[in-house]
Amino acid sequence: MATDTAQKPDTFLIENPDGTIDSMAAAENYAEQQQQQQQAAGVKARLRCYSCNTLLEYDAGAAYVQCYTCRTMNSVLPGAETGGRVLSMLCVVCNTTNLAPYGTAYVRCGTCQTISQVSHVYEQEAESQRQAAAAAAGRVGGGRGRGRGAGSGGSSPNPNPNEAPTQALLGNQAT
């Protein structure tokens, strides 16, 4: 019992410069404390897979949970009901695979403690998504003058407006 009273309180009051106290703040690590208490009690935690929405049950305190349905790795985010994406990175020094929540700027290797910057991964992914979207828009007819007949804004008017969409669709199917 004596050790419980010696711990820092979970909440504290904030005194204004004029001496009044009108607000209260909570400890930043409240979610971590709650997880530790649940883990000590043997409580199972739950979250939904971000990929297939399957309900997953796991030991409280776990950092990552693999979905048994789609085999996707989910990061456990405090207070979130759905798992987060996971970045899997190879250490450049010792070739160990390291996991980190998606969006992390730096990853520390668990074996050799090397810190690697991984922000370039997100920039490359964003660029590839832009290219895929542009390619899809080109295939579907998102460009000007593609397969809409009269009034499409194309540079050359088509005398038969019913023929242009058919030709455009046949041309897209051939690719």
Buried (B, 14 or more C-beta within 10 A) or exposed (E): EEEEEEEEEEEEEEEEEEEEEEEEEEEEEEEEEEBEEBBEEEEEBEBBBBBEEBEBEBEBBBEBBBBEEEEBBBBBBEEEEEBBEBBEBEBEEEEEEBBBBBEBEEBEBEEEEBEBEBEEBBEEEEEEEEEEEEEEEEEEBEBEBBBBBEEBEBEEEBEEEEEBBEEBEEEBEEE
